[in-house]
Amino acid sequence: TTLPTKEEMITQLFKLPLYFEKNEGQTDPSVKYLTRGCGCSFFFTPQEIVMVLPRKNQAPADSVSSVLRMQFLAANPQPRVVGLEEAASKSNYFLGNDPQKWQTNISHYAKVAYQGLYSGIDAVFYGNGEQFEYDLCVAPGADPEAARFRVSGAESLFTDDGGNLHIVASEGQEMVMQKPVIFQEGSHGRTAIEGVFVLLARNEVGFKV
């Protein structure tokens, strides 16, 4: 039997579906949920989503990861952050020699929701295959353009001809948010609605519906 190399195991790990761990002591107390996938780590606090991007391929050994912070502006400072769709899998952390300090049977969820982020607007984060995505769920009568966010730690933000938002980190890593897919639920199903990202100020983004 040929055992896989460390690099092969990490590659397979990153191909697993994204799941979200509840913080039960394995990271900073301000974090409610966290996930690791696509080579990145995401930490969800009531005030922001912290995104840790790995150093670029073939970067110098002394290069570092980049940290981006996605903060919703003029939002509820204490939304209810909850896990949705609990999974059967669990995480275990066996760090050190003291079993009293180990964390075991940590719950996994398919989604993390920020409930009451704005009046009539929730945000839901989830994995779609190997991709990290989010939805803004707007209740009838709520204003979708009230939702806007700032990306701290980014060197630059720009939109391309396809309407996608590019976020370039200080160490050169790049994250792309695909053009918003917007639809309205009705008695006859879903109706597509046009909408785009709007750059409001340096590193601040809104939505035009």
C-alpha positions as CSV (number, residue, x, y, z in Angstrom):
1,T,0.0,0.0,0.0
2,T,1.3,3.4,-0.9
3,L,0.3,6.1,1.6
4,P,-0.5,9.6,0.3
5,T,1.9,12.4,0.8
6,K,1.1,15.3,3.1
7,E,0.6,17.5,0.1
8,E,-1.9,15.0,-1.4
9,M,-3.8,14.7,1.8
10,I,-4.1,18.5,2.1
11,T,-5.3,18.7,-1.5
12,Q,-8.0,16.1,-0.8
13,L,-9.0,17.9,2.4
14,F,-9.6,21.2,0.5
15,K,-11.9,19.3,-1.9
16,L,-14.3,18.3,0.9
17,P,-17.6,20.2,1.2
18,L,-17.3,23.3,3.4
19,Y,-18.7,23.0,6.8
20,F,-18.9,25.5,9.7
21,E,-17.7,24.6,13.2
22,K,-19.3,26.1,16.3
23,N,-16.7,27.7,18.5
24,E,-16.4,25.7,21.6
25,G,-13.1,26.9,22.8
26,Q,-10.9,26.1,19.8
27,T,-10.4,29.7,18.9
28,D,-10.9,33.3,20.1
29,P,-14.0,33.8,22.2
30,S,-15.3,36.6,20.0
31,V,-15.7,34.0,17.1
32,K,-19.1,32.3,17.0
33,Y,-18.3,29.9,14.0
34,L,-15.3,29.2,11.8
35,T,-14.5,27.2,8.6
36,R,-11.5,26.2,6.7
37,G,-11.6,25.5,3.0
38,C,-10.1,26.4,-0.4
39,G,-6.9,27.0,1.5
40,C,-8.5,29.9,3.4
41,S,-9.9,30.3,6.9
42,F,-13.0,32.2,7.8
43,F,-14.0,33.4,11.3
44,F,-17.5,34.7,12.0
45,T,-18.0,37.3,14.8
46,P,-21.1,39.4,15.3
47,Q,-19.3,42.5,13.9
48,E,-17.4,41.0,11.0
49,I,-16.2,38.1,9.0
50,V,-12.4,37.6,9.2
51,M,-10.9,36.0,6.1
52,V,-7.3,34.6,6.2
53,L,-5.9,34.0,2.8
54,P,-2.8,31.8,2.3
55,R,0.4,33.2,0.8
56,K,0.6,33.0,-2.9
57,N,2.0,30.0,-4.7
58,Q,5.8,30.2,-5.2
59,A,5.9,33.1,-2.8
60,P,9.1,33.6,-0.7
61,A,9.3,31.5,2.4
62,D,9.1,34.6,4.6
63,S,5.9,35.9,3.0
64,V,2.8,35.9,5.2
65,S,-0.9,35.2,4.9
66,S,-3.3,38.1,4.2
67,V,-6.1,39.0,6.5
68,L,-9.3,40.7,5.1
69,R,-12.2,41.8,7.3
70,M,-15.7,42.1,5.8
71,Q,-17.7,44.5,8.0
72,F,-21.4,45.3,7.2
73,L,-21.9,49.0,7.5
74,A,-24.7,50.7,9.6
75,A,-25.9,47.2,10.5
76,N,-27.2,45.8,13.7
77,P,-24.0,45.5,16.0
78,Q,-25.4,42.4,17.6
79,P,-27.2,40.2,15.0
80,R,-28.1,36.7,16.0
81,V,-25.3,34.4,14.6
82,V,-26.6,30.9,14.3
83,G,-25.6,27.6,12.6
84,L,-28.2,26.1,10.3
85,E,-28.6,22.5,9.1
86,E,-26.5,20.6,11.6
87,A,-24.3,17.9,10.0
88,A,-23.5,14.4,11.3
89,S,-19.7,15.1,11.2
90,K,-17.7,16.5,14.2
91,S,-14.3,18.1,14.7
92,N,-11.8,17.1,17.4
93,Y,-8.8,19.1,18.6
94,F,-6.1,17.0,20.5
95,L,-3.6,19.7,21.2
96,G,-1.0,19.2,23.9
97,N,-0.8,16.4,26.5
98,D,-3.5,17.5,28.8
99,P,-6.9,15.9,27.9
100,Q,-8.7,18.5,29.9
101,K,-7.7,21.0,27.3
102,W,-8.8,19.0,24.3
103,Q,-12.0,20.0,22.4
104,T,-14.0,17.1,21.1
105,N,-17.3,16.4,19.3
106,I,-17.6,20.0,18.0
107,S,-20.7,20.5,16.0
108,H,-20.7,21.1,12.2
109,Y,-23.3,23.1,10.3
110,A,-23.9,23.6,6.6
111,K,-24.6,27.3,6.9
112,V,-24.1,30.3,9.2
113,A,-26.8,32.9,9.4
114,Y,-26.7,36.5,10.6
115,Q,-30.3,37.1,11.6
116,G,-31.5,40.6,11.9
117,L,-28.4,42.1,10.2
118,Y,-30.5,44.9,8.9
119,S,-34.2,45.6,9.2
120,G,-35.8,42.8,7.2
121,I,-32.4,41.5,5.9
122,D,-30.5,38.4,7.0
123,A,-27.2,37.2,5.6
124,V,-26.5,33.4,5.1
125,F,-23.0,32.0,4.4
126,Y,-22.5,28.5,3.0
127,G,-20.4,26.4,0.8
128,N,-21.3,25.5,-2.8
129,G,-18.9,22.7,-3.7
130,E,-15.5,24.2,-3.1
131,Q,-16.8,27.7,-3.3
132,F,-17.6,30.0,-0.4
133,E,-20.8,32.0,-1.0
134,Y,-23.4,34.1,0.8
135,D,-27.0,35.2,0.3
136,L,-28.7,38.4,1.4
137,C,-32.3,37.4,2.2
138,V,-34.6,40.4,1.9
139,A,-38.1,40.4,3.4
140,P,-41.0,42.0,1.6
141,G,-40.9,45.8,2.0
142,A,-37.2,45.9,3.1
143,D,-34.7,47.9,1.2
144,P,-32.0,45.7,-0.4
145,E,-29.8,48.7,-1.0
146,A,-29.5,49.2,2.8
147,A,-26.9,46.4,2.8
148,R,-23.4,47.5,2.2
149,F,-20.0,46.4,3.5
150,R,-16.4,47.4,3.9
151,V,-13.4,45.2,3.2
152,S,-10.5,46.2,5.6
153,G,-7.0,45.0,4.8
154,A,-7.5,45.1,1.0
155,E,-5.1,46.9,-1.2
156,S,-7.7,47.6,-3.8
157,L,-11.2,46.7,-5.0
158,F,-12.5,46.9,-8.6
159,T,-15.3,45.4,-10.8
160,D,-14.6,43.8,-14.1
161,D,-16.6,43.9,-17.4
162,G,-18.6,40.9,-16.2
163,G,-19.7,42.7,-13.0
164,N,-17.6,40.6,-10.7
165,L,-15.9,42.2,-7.7
166,H,-12.2,41.7,-7.3
167,I,-10.6,42.2,-3.9
168,V,-6.8,42.4,-3.9
169,A,-5.1,41.8,-0.6
170,S,-1.9,43.6,0.6
171,E,0.2,40.5,-0.1
172,G,-1.1,40.2,-3.7
173,Q,-3.7,37.5,-3.1
174,E,-7.0,38.0,-4.9
175,M,-10.5,37.1,-4.0
176,V,-13.4,37.3,-6.5
177,M,-17.1,37.8,-5.6
178,Q,-19.1,36.9,-8.6
179,K,-21.7,39.3,-10.0
180,P,-24.8,39.2,-7.8
181,V,-27.5,36.7,-8.8
182,I,-30.8,38.4,-7.7
183,F,-34.3,37.0,-7.8
184,Q,-37.7,37.6,-6.3
185,E,-39.8,34.7,-5.0
186,G,-43.5,34.8,-6.0
187,S,-46.5,32.6,-6.5
188,H,-45.2,31.7,-10.0
189,G,-41.7,30.9,-8.9
190,R,-38.5,33.0,-9.2
191,T,-38.3,36.1,-11.2
192,A,-34.8,37.3,-12.2
193,I,-33.9,40.9,-11.3
194,E,-31.0,42.9,-12.6
195,G,-28.5,44.2,-10.1
196,V,-24.8,45.0,-9.7
197,F,-22.1,45.7,-7.1
198,V,-21.5,49.5,-6.6
199,L,-18.2,50.9,-5.3
200,L,-19.3,53.5,-2.8
201,A,-16.0,54.6,-1.4
202,R,-12.5,53.2,-0.9
203,N,-13.0,49.6,0.0
204,E,-16.8,50.1,0.5
205,V,-19.3,48.2,-1.6
206,G,-23.1,48.3,-2.0
207,F,-25.7,46.8,-4.2
208,K,-27.8,48.4,-7.0
209,V,-31.0,46.6,-7.7
